[in-house]
Amino acid sequence: MVHFVGAGPGAEDLITIRGQKYLQTADVIIYAGSLVNPALLCYAKEGCQIYDSAKLCLEEVLAIIEQAEAGGLTTVRLHTGDPSVFGAIREQMDALKEKHIAYDLCPGVSSMFGAAAALGCEYTLPDVSQSVIITRAEGRTSVPERESLSSFAAHQATMVLFLSSGMADKVQAELLEGGYREDTPVGIVYKATWPEEKTFRTTLGNLSTTMDREGITKTALIIVGDVLGDRYEKSKLYDAGFSTEYRPATVDSESSDAQKDTILMLACSKHGYELMLRAKYLWEERLLGNNAPDDAYAKEIICKVKCADLPEESDTRSMTEIVKAYIPKAKAIIFFTATGIAVRTMASFLKHKSVDPAVLAVDEMGKYCISVLSGHVGGANVLAQFVSGLTGATPVVTTATDLHDKFSVDSFAKKNGLVMTDWTLAKEVSAAVLRGEKIGIDTDCEIQSKLPDELVLIKHETNRAEGSETRAQDPNYEVRITADMLRIYRKNEQTLVLVPKCYVVGVGCKSNTPESAIYDAVKVCMDMYGADMRGLAAVASIDGKAEEPGLVAFCKNNELPFMTYDAQTLNEIEGDYSKSQFVMDVMGVDNVCERSAMACAKTFERVDASYGQAEFICRKTAMNGVTVSIVRMERKISL
């Protein structure tokens, strides 16, 4: 029996477990000595016959295998990386078939993946490259004409070149001829994962120079493509605004107002520039006078112009580069340009309505202000009205529910700080509203306004013990507002759940408690009392824990406000609390988690009219050095 085994990229611990077992039991090993790390031969058993195929031709390799077979011995043919990539195994397998010698293949980790690990890169990035071309330059061995490097280069995909490090001049010339830019990023990895591994980053225009300078002529991979650069779009795989069969869509973390705190204004003409500056001045004046809608509030308003007629003021970057620099924190982007410029500039940055900033276009003469993108969630429709008031323009809003003056579920969710769990279903609800259908609304929150005509209130009664639920009415679509996990999961396919931020978690912990322990304790307690994690409004503790690494990381990674209180404030919180003399001696208060949770809830009630009375659903619970308590706050909503 012959086992073709992939040795992996080089490191002896990167061979597969199956491959290692084959090596340990082999009677004969024929390894590619010019490429395989000889350290792998340490797995060979005593008495194993070992041959270096670098010194052998095909017939000599086959002769060794035939001799082993005649003696009833097992042979491992050890190839570098994965034998299916430039392994020359097809001719060996065909020969074994003719000789009626049994064989199988054991895959290995290709050196191309070892190289990716060394560079810390991903070969496939959304909006950059979704394909990988595995090839080599033509040398003493020809390649089909249709597979020349220049023809492959036209695709601008990620390219991994094997067996080409000694032909850097040729590689560089053909790839540039085929269409790669001179500044296309390039990675060079010499002996990936070996102890003597070396990595170099350069550009295609400097590839040959870099290889010559570093003396790299063999045993290296060349990786070419923009995946080695900085620009890319996040994947849909973990996009919270993208639903899958395993989880519903939710509002992405990047949509939080805490991160999106900048208004970016752009112009590309003298008239547009002057109008933009006037709008900025009036905008800031309204903010100072507290005379602006919530969507208009921001920490800063940045104005940029790209215009040859304004050489001193003009930015040296392109409009796209300017947007790229500011979009991570842009709450809104307002173009004082033609709408086409706005659309083309923004095209590559758009992800999902749950995370896209508001985008407006105001013509340079200030006649029209168009809500281009993210009208509801991003607030572009409200801003169109506001900016029109500053510039004297006519606001243009094309959102269907606004045009028909109908209930908009995404605007409603944003206004009330509710987490959208399924954007696809939200779109279906809006379509149903426009068709004239009644939408049921079923809520655990107090409604403080009159229901619009499109909505009908559904009364529910839930028996938690039996898990049953009775309904008074049953429209086709329902909007259910709850943070109760039982009610969230007991819904039909046409029930859109909006989760209110109504829970505060109080946390106490030992010094240097890891974030994972804090997360586990909070999650267990939330699950135990049927509270959805998306309903968390804040985390609270004593000020002595304000810089506790695990707590700070937990709040940061879950995008939760971290509110701390001094011991005196906590001691003044009225109520019955479990007491610990040890905690009193160390922290100056008898209970951290319960008192801080209630203090935080009272802060919400005091500063935000949409929050009401609070009550404990989970008293002090200790777990792995962490104490947790949970307070549920009444929520009030308006339509």
N, C-alpha and C positions, 0 to 999 in steps of 0.2 A: 504494500500500500504506500502511495506517495501523497504527502500532504504539502500543498503549496501554501506557505504561510507568509502573511504580511508582517514584517518585523517592526513596523511603525516608523516614525520619522527619525529615530536615532536613540533617544533615551531608553535605557534598558527596561524601565518600568512603564513604558508606553506601548508595549506589546500587549495584545489581548490575553485574557486569562486562558482562552482556548489555545492560542498560539503558544503560550508558555508551557502548557501541559503537553502539547505535541513535542516541543523541544526536549522536555524532561524525559519523555519516553522513547524518543527516536534512537534507532540503532545507527543511522547514517544521517548526517546533516551536510547539505551542499548549500553554502551561503555565498551571496554576492559580496565578496570581500572588499571591492572598491567602494561600496556604498553602505553596507550594513555595519553597524557598530559592533566590533568584536566582543564588547562587554556582554552582549546577549548570549554568547557561547557559554557563559557561566552556568546556564540552565541545563547544559548537556550532561547526561549521566556519565559515570565513569566507564571507559571502554568504548564510548561512542566514536565512530569514524567521522572525521570532519574534513571537508574539502572546500577549498576556496575557488569558486567558479570564475573569478576574474582571470584565472590562468588557464581556463578550459574553454574549448569550443563546444557547440551543441552536441556533437557526436560523443565527445568525451563525457559530458554530463549524463547522457543517456546510457552510456556504457556502465557507469557507476551505479545507476539506478537498476539496470538489468541484473548486474551482479548481486545487488542487494536483494532483489526480488527472488533470484534463484536460491538465495540462502534463507528465504523466509523472513527477511529483515524489513523494518519500517523506515522509510526515508522522509525527511523533511527538506523541502526545497525552499530555503529562506530568502525571500526577496525584500528589498527595502520598501518602506512605506506600505502602500497597498499594491499587491501584485498586479491588479487590473489596470494600473496607470503606468504606462511605459515600462512594463515588467517583462515583455517578450515571453509571455507564458503560453500564448496560443499555440506557437509552434511546438512547444514541449508537450502540451496536452494532446495535440493531434498525433504526435509521435507515440505517446503512451497508448493512445487508443489503438493505433495500428499494431502495437505489440501486446494488446490485451492486458495492459497493466492498469489496475484501478488507481484512481486519484480523487482528491477533493480539494476545495479551496477554503482557506481560512482568511477572511479579510483583515486588513490592518489599518492603522491610522496613517493616512497619507501625509507626506511631508508638507503638502500644501496647507494642511490644517495645523501642523506644527508651526509653519511660518506665520499663519494668521494669529496663532497664540503669541508668538514672539513679538509680533507687531502690535498686538492688542487691537486687532481690527475685525470687522465683519465684512465678508465678501459681498453680501447682498443687503442693500439699504434702500428703503422706499424712496422713490423720486430721484435716486442716483443710479443704481444698477440693480437689476433683479436677475442678472445672468452672470455666469462665470465661464470664461473661455479658458480651457486647459489646453495648452499647445506648446510648441517649441519652435525655435528658429531653424531654418534649413541649413544644414551643415553638410557633412560627408554623407549623411543619410537624407534623402530628399523627402519633401512633403508634397501632397497633392497641390497642384497650382491653385485650385479653388480655396485652399486653406492657407494662403500666404498671410503673413502677419499684417500686411497693409490692408488686405480685404477684411480681416477680422477687426482691425482698428476702426473701420467705418461704423461699427456697432456701438462704440464708446462704452462697452460693457467692461466689467472687471476682467482682467486677463492675468493668468498665472502661467509663467513661462518656465518649463523644465529644460534641462540640458542645454541652456543657452547662455550661461554666464561667461563663456569664453568668446562670445560674439556680441559684446555690448554695442559696438559701433553699428553693426548690422541691425540689431534689434531697434536701436534708437532711430536710425534712418527710416526703416520700414514703418514703424509705428507713427512717426511724424508724417510720413508720406500718406498714410492711410487716414489720418484725421485727428489723432490725439493732439492736444495742445502741448506746447513746450512746457507749460507750467503744470501739466497733469502730474499728480503725485505718484511717486514710485517708491516701493519698499524693496530692499534687498536683504535676504536672509541667508547667511552662510551657515551650513550645518545646523539647521533648525533642531532644537531640543538637545543637541549634543553639549557636552561640557564646554567645548570651544565655540559655541554659538556666537555669531555676531550679527547685528542688525544695523541697517543704514536706511535713512529716509532722504530722498532727494526729489528732483523733478525729472521728467523725461528728457528735457533739454540738457540736463547735467548727468544723465545716466552713465555715459561712457567715461566721462571725467572722474566720476565717483568710483566706478569699478577699477579704473586704472590706479587711482590714488590709493585705494585700499588693497590693491593686489588681489582682487577676487577674480579668479579665472575658472573655477569649477566648484562643484558641490554647493551651489547656491541657487535659490529660486528668485525670480524677479516678478514682483507683483505690481501691476499698473492699473490705475483707475482712480476716479474721484471718491471711491469709498474710503480712501486713505486721507481725504481732506476733512474739513470741519463741517461742511454743510450737509444736512440730511433732514428728512421728515421722520417723525416718530411713526412706528408701525401701528397698524390697526389691531395687532394681536393683543396688546394690553391697553389700547385706547379706551378709556372709561366711557367715551361717547359712542362706542361701537358695540353693538350687541352680538353675542355669539350663542350657540346652543347651550353653553355652560353658564353664562351669566348675562343679565340684562345690561343695557347701556345705562351709564350714570353720568352726571356732569363731571367733566375732567377737572383735575386739580388745577390746571393752568387757568381755569376760568375764575379763580378766586379773586375778589376785589383787592385783597391784601397784596397780591403780586402785580396785578394789572392796575397801575396807579399813574400812568402817563398818557397825556393826549399828544399825539404826533400830528403836526400840520405840515403839508408839503405843497410846494408850488414850483412851476417851471417857466413862468413868464413874469415880466415886470408888473403887469396889472394884477396877476394872481398873487404875487408877493405882497403888494401893497394891501390888497384885500385881506390876506391872511394875517398880516400884522395888526390891522384894525380889528379883526375878529378876535385875535388873541387879547388885545388890550381890553375890549369890552367884556370878553369872557372872564378875565381875571377880576374886573371891576364887579361883575355880578357875583362871583365867588366871595369876594370880600364883603359884599353886602348881604350874603346868604340869600341871594335871589336867583338861584339856579336849581334845576332838577337834580336828583341824586346821581343820575347818569353822567352829569357834567362835572362832578367833583373829582379832582385829581391832585396829586402832589405837585405835578409840574406840567407845563404846556411847552412843548418843544417845536420850534419853527425851523424848517429846512427848505432851501431853495436850490434848484439845479437850473441855472440859466446863464447863457453866455453873455447876455446883456447886463448882467450884474456880477462882474468878475470878482469884486471884493466880497460880496455876500454869498456867492455860489459855492456849494459844497463840491468837493473834488470827487466824491463817490457818485455812482449811478443811483437812480431812484430805488432800484431793487436792493442795492447794497445798504442804503439808508434804512429802508424798511426792515431788512434782515437784522440790522444792529439794534433796532428799537422794539421790534414786535414782541419779544419775550415779556416786556412790561407795559405794552401799549393797551390801554383800555379802549381807545378809539383812534382811528387814523383818518384824517380829513384831508382830502385832496382838493386844492384850489386849482383844478385842472379839468380837462375834458374827462368824461366818464371812462372813455376807452383807455386812457393812461392809467386810471385807478384800477381798472379790471386787469389789464395786462401786468401791472406791477404786483398786484396781490395774488395773481393766479397760482404761483408756486408755493405760497405760504398757507393756503387754505386747508383746513383739516375737517372741522365739523362745527355746526352752528353752536354747539355747547362750549367751544373754546375759542372760536374766531372773534377778533375784536370787532367793534362797530366800525363800519367803513362808510364814509360819506364822500360825495363829489359835489363841489361847488364850482360852477363855471367862473372863469376869471373876471367876468363882468358882474358877478353876483346876482344873476337873474333867477337861477334855480339852485336849490340845495336838495340833492337826491340821496335818499337812504339806499345804499348799494348792497350792504351786507350786514347780517346779524341784526335785523330790525327789532326783534323782540328781546332775545336773551342778551345781546350785546348792547341794546339800548339805542340803536341807530335811528329808529323811528322817532324817539323822544328827542334825540340830539338834532335831528333834521329840523324839528320845530324850533328848538332852542337857537341853533345857528342861523336859521332864517330870521329870527328876531334880532340877531346881532348884525346881519348883513343886508337886511331888507329883501332877501330872496324869497321866492315862492317854494315852500317845502313840497317835495315829491316823495310820496310813500306808496309802494306798490304791494305791500303785504295784504293778502286777500282778506284776512279777518279784520284788519284795520279799515280797509276800503268799505267793507260791509258793516262796520261797527259791531263786530261779533266778539264773543268771548274767545280769548287766546290763552291756551293752557300754558304755553311757555312763558308768556308775559306774566301770567298769574303766579307761576312757580317762582320766577325771579323776584317779583314784587314782595312775596311773602317768605323768601329765603327757604324754599322747599327743594329738596334734591330730586331731580328728574331721573327716574330709573329706566326709562325706555323711550328713546327719541323717535324710534320708528313708530311706536304706538301713539306717541304724542302727535305725530303728523296725521295719523288716521283719525284721531279725535278731532283735529282741526278740520279735516275734510268732512267729517260727519256734521260738524257745526255748520259748515257752509252749505251742506245739503239740506239743512233745516231740521236735522234730527235733534232730539232732546238728549242731553248728556247728564247722566246721574252723578251726583256728588255725594260722597260718603266720607265723613270726616270725624276724627277724634278731637278736632280743634273747634274752638268757639268761633262762629261766623259773625262778624261785626258789621256786615253790610247787607243790603238787599241782594237777593240772587238775581242775576241777569236772566232774561227770558229763555236763554238757551239751556239753562241748568235746572234740574229738578232734584230736590233733596231726597236722599235715600236714608231711611232709618234702619239701623241694624241693631240686633241684639245677639251678643256672642256668649255662649256658654263655654268658658275656657276648660272646664273639667271634661266636657264631652267633645269639645272642638267643633260644635255645630254653630250655624249662623242662619238667622232668618232675615228675610228681606221684604220690605214693604212694596217696593217697586223694582222694575227690572228693565231699564233702557238697554239699547244695544251696547253702548259704551258707558263706562263708569270711570270717574276720577276718584280714587280712594286716597285720602290723606291720613296717613298713620305711620308711626314708628314701631308699631307692635308686630313683631315677627310672625305671630300666628295669623294676624289679619293680612299681612303682606303675602304670605304663602298660600292662604286660602282665597284665591282669586281665580277668575277665569281669564281666557286669553285676551279679552277686550276690556280688562280692568287695568287702567294706568295708575300706578302707585306713585305718589309724591310723598317724600319722607320729610317731616318737619324736624328741625334741630331743636330737640326738647329735653335732651339728657345732659347732665353735668356729672362727670366722674371725679370724685375726690381720691387722690392717691397718696399714700405714704410708702416709703421704702427705705431699706438699708442703703448706706453709701455704696456707690459703684454697682448697684443692681443693674444687670444688663437690660437693654431695651426689650429683648425678646421675652424676658420674664415679666416685664410690665405689660407688654402687649397680651401675653397669654392670660395673665390675671384679669385684665380688663375684659378681654374677649369672653372668658369663661363666665364671668359675672354677668355681662350683658346677655349672653346666650341663656344663662340660667333663669333670668327674669324676662325673657322674651323681648329684649330691647335690641333693635337693629343698630349696628355700629354706625350706619350712615346718619343716625339721629343724634350723634354726639355733637354738642354745641361747644364744649370746652372741657379742659382738664384743669383741676385745681389742686393746690398743695400749700404748704407753709413756705414762707420766703427763704427759709434755710435750705430749701430744695430747689431754689430758682435756677441754679446752675448744675443741678444733678445731671450728669451726662445721659444716662438712660432715659430719664423723664423728658429731657429736652429733645433727644432724638425721637422718642415716641411721638411727641407733639408735632415736631417738624415733619416727620415722614407721613403722618396721618393728617397734616394740615389743620391742626387744632390749636386754638388759642390756649396759651398756658398762663393761668392767672394764679398769683401767689398772694398770701396774706400774712401779716406779722402775727405773732403769738397773742398780742393784746386784742387785736381785732377778732381772732378766732375764739378767744375766751369769752368775748362779749356776745357771741352768737347764741341766742336763746334756744332751748330745747333739751331733750334728754339724750345723752350720748354715752356710749360705752367708754369707760375710763381706764387709762393705763398709767400707773405711777412712774414706770420706766420712761414712757414717752414724755410725761410731765417733767421729769428730772433732766432729760436730754434736750427737749424742744421748747419747754416752757408752756405747753398746752397738753391737756389730757388725752386728746384725740385729734389726729391730723386729718384723716381721710373724710370722716363724716362732717366735721366742722367746716373744712375748706370747701366741700361740695355745697353745703348749704349757704356759706358765705358767697360763693360764686353765683348761685341761683338768685340770691337776693340782689346781687349786683345787676344781673340781667333784668330783673323785675323793675329795678330803680331807673335804669337808663333806657329801656326799650319797652314801649307800651304794648308790644305784641306778646310779651311774656307776663304770665300771671303767677299764681301761687305755686309753691313747690312742695313736693313730698318725697320721702325716701321710698324707693322700691327695693333697694339693696342696702342693708346695714353693713357695718364693718366686716369684711371678709378677708382673711389672711391666706396668702398662698406664696410659697417660695420667697419669703422676705418682702412681699408686697402686700399692702392692705388697700382694699378698694371699697368704696361705697358709691352708690348711684342715686342721684336725685332726678325726678321727673318734673319738668316745669309745664304748667298749662300754657298752651299756645293759642293765640288769637289770630285770625286771618281775615282779610278783606278782599272783596271781589271787584 
